[in-house]
């Protein structure tokens, strides 16, 4: 579960949506190496604990992280053979603005800041392995499932000795 120093929004609950922690606790975890990635976004800190990622990788399980480009770069650097990066874009920036306003959780200045940041971050999509244009949720989920299934079939992801013809 991701950590954040921001206050919960709306119906978000600690331990369900995020682990909400103080800046001091976040910095402690960051400096002790407990975080696989972290970023400062919109005046708050966000991070992903390393232990659950390491456990999932060791067990051969998939794990999905919803992180920004700063965090994605860190994850790809730390887990170069295990990370698969997928950049998700809205169909248009007008649609993104409509979605942000529809949430009714942000002040106007924050909406404008998020829109500027989204335009800047969109320039990073060529760094990623895949691109999903999130027009319809069910189509985007289907594309994500296709990517996960294809990645599971890559020969380079097989763990241990795989030689069914030898049995």
C-alpha positions as CSV (number, residue, x, y, z in Angstrom):
1,X,0.0,0.0,0.0
2,X,1.3,3.4,-1.0
3,X,2.2,6.0,1.6
4,X,1.3,9.7,1.4
5,X,1.7,12.7,3.5
6,X,-1.4,14.4,2.1
7,X,-4.7,14.5,4.0
8,X,-7.4,12.0,3.0
9,X,-9.8,13.2,0.3
10,X,-13.5,12.6,0.5
11,X,-14.1,9.0,1.7
12,X,-10.5,7.9,1.6
13,X,-9.5,5.8,4.6
14,X,-6.1,5.1,6.1
15,X,-5.0,1.6,5.4
16,X,-7.5,1.3,2.5
17,X,-6.7,3.9,0.0
18,X,-3.2,4.9,1.3
19,X,-1.3,4.8,4.5
20,X,-1.5,8.4,5.5
21,X,1.7,9.3,7.4
22,X,3.4,12.5,8.7
23,X,6.3,14.1,6.8
24,X,8.6,13.0,9.5
25,X,7.5,9.3,9.3
26,X,7.8,9.5,5.5
27,X,11.3,10.9,5.7
28,X,12.3,8.2,8.2
29,X,11.1,5.4,5.9
30,X,12.8,7.0,2.9
31,X,16.1,7.5,4.6
32,X,16.1,3.9,6.1
33,X,15.7,2.4,2.6
34,X,12.1,1.1,3.2
35,X,10.8,2.8,0.0
36,X,11.3,1.5,-3.5
37,X,10.2,4.8,-5.0
38,X,9.1,8.2,-3.8
39,X,8.2,11.5,-5.2
40,X,7.1,14.9,-4.2
41,X,3.8,15.7,-6.0
42,X,1.6,18.7,-5.5
43,X,3.1,19.6,-2.1
44,X,2.8,16.1,-0.7
45,X,5.1,13.1,-0.6
46,X,4.1,9.7,-2.1
47,X,6.0,6.4,-1.9
48,X,5.9,2.7,-2.3
49,X,7.2,0.4,0.4
50,X,9.9,-1.9,-0.9
51,X,9.1,-5.1,1.2
52,X,5.8,-5.9,-0.6
53,X,7.4,-5.5,-4.0
54,X,10.3,-7.7,-3.1
55,X,8.0,-10.4,-1.7
56,X,5.7,-10.3,-4.8
57,X,8.7,-10.6,-7.2
58,X,10.2,-13.5,-5.2
59,X,6.8,-15.3,-5.3
60,X,6.4,-14.6,-9.0
61,X,3.2,-12.5,-8.4
62,X,2.1,-9.5,-10.4
63,X,1.8,-6.2,-8.6
64,X,0.3,-3.0,-10.1
65,X,1.7,0.4,-9.0
66,X,-0.2,3.7,-9.8
67,X,2.8,6.1,-9.8
68,X,4.0,9.2,-11.5
69,X,7.0,9.4,-13.9
70,X,9.5,10.1,-11.1
71,X,8.5,6.9,-9.3
72,X,8.4,4.9,-12.6
73,X,11.9,5.9,-13.4
74,X,13.0,4.8,-9.9
75,X,11.2,1.4,-10.2
76,X,12.7,0.7,-13.6
77,X,16.2,1.4,-12.2
78,X,15.7,-0.8,-9.1
79,X,13.9,-3.6,-10.8
80,X,15.1,-3.5,-14.5
81,X,14.2,-7.1,-15.3
82,X,10.9,-7.2,-13.5
83,X,9.2,-3.8,-14.1
84,X,6.9,-3.3,-17.0
85,X,5.9,0.3,-17.5
86,X,2.6,1.4,-18.9
87,X,1.8,5.1,-19.5
88,X,-1.9,6.0,-19.3
89,X,-3.2,9.1,-21.0
90,X,-6.6,10.6,-21.2
91,X,-8.1,10.8,-24.7
92,X,-7.7,14.6,-24.6
93,X,-6.5,17.1,-22.1
94,X,-10.0,18.7,-22.3
95,X,-11.4,15.3,-21.1
96,X,-8.8,15.2,-18.3
97,X,-9.9,18.7,-17.2
98,X,-13.6,17.5,-17.2
99,X,-12.6,14.5,-15.1
100,X,-10.7,16.6,-12.5
101,X,-13.6,19.0,-12.2
102,X,-16.1,16.2,-11.9
103,X,-14.3,14.8,-8.9
104,X,-15.0,18.1,-7.1
105,X,-12.0,17.5,-4.7
106,X,-9.7,20.2,-6.0
107,X,-9.5,23.9,-5.9
108,X,-9.1,25.8,-9.2
109,X,-5.5,26.5,-8.6
110,X,-4.8,22.8,-8.1
111,X,-6.7,21.8,-11.2
112,X,-4.7,24.2,-13.3
113,X,-1.4,23.0,-11.7
114,X,-2.4,19.3,-12.4
115,X,-3.3,20.1,-16.0
116,X,0.1,21.9,-16.6
117,X,1.9,19.0,-14.9
118,X,0.0,16.4,-17.0
119,X,0.9,18.1,-20.2
120,X,4.6,18.1,-19.2
121,X,4.5,14.5,-18.0
122,X,2.9,13.4,-21.3
123,X,6.2,14.1,-23.0
124,X,7.7,11.1,-21.1
125,X,5.5,8.4,-22.7
126,X,8.2,7.2,-25.1
127,X,10.2,6.0,-22.0
128,X,7.5,3.4,-21.3
129,X,7.0,-0.1,-22.6
130,X,3.3,0.4,-23.4
131,X,0.7,3.2,-23.8
132,X,-3.0,3.0,-22.9
133,X,-5.3,5.8,-24.0
134,X,-8.0,5.7,-21.2
135,X,-11.1,6.7,-23.1
136,X,-13.4,3.9,-21.8
137,X,-12.6,2.2,-18.5
138,X,-13.6,-1.3,-19.6
139,X,-11.5,-1.0,-22.8
140,X,-8.5,0.2,-20.8
141,X,-8.8,-2.6,-18.3
142,X,-9.0,-5.1,-21.2
143,X,-5.8,-3.6,-22.7
144,X,-4.1,-3.8,-19.3
145,X,-5.1,-7.5,-19.0
146,X,-3.7,-8.1,-22.5
147,X,-0.4,-6.5,-21.5
148,X,-0.2,-8.6,-18.3
149,X,-0.9,-11.8,-20.1
150,X,1.6,-11.1,-22.9
151,X,4.3,-10.3,-20.3
152,X,3.6,-13.5,-18.4
153,X,4.3,-15.5,-21.6
154,X,7.7,-13.9,-22.2
155,X,10.4,-16.5,-22.2
156,X,12.7,-14.2,-20.3
157,X,10.3,-14.2,-17.4
158,X,10.3,-17.9,-16.8
159,X,11.7,-18.7,-13.4
160,X,14.1,-21.6,-12.7
161,X,14.7,-24.3,-15.3
162,X,11.9,-24.8,-17.7
163,X,12.3,-27.9,-19.8
164,X,9.0,-29.8,-20.3
165,X,10.5,-31.9,-23.0
166,X,13.0,-33.4,-20.6
167,X,10.3,-35.0,-18.4
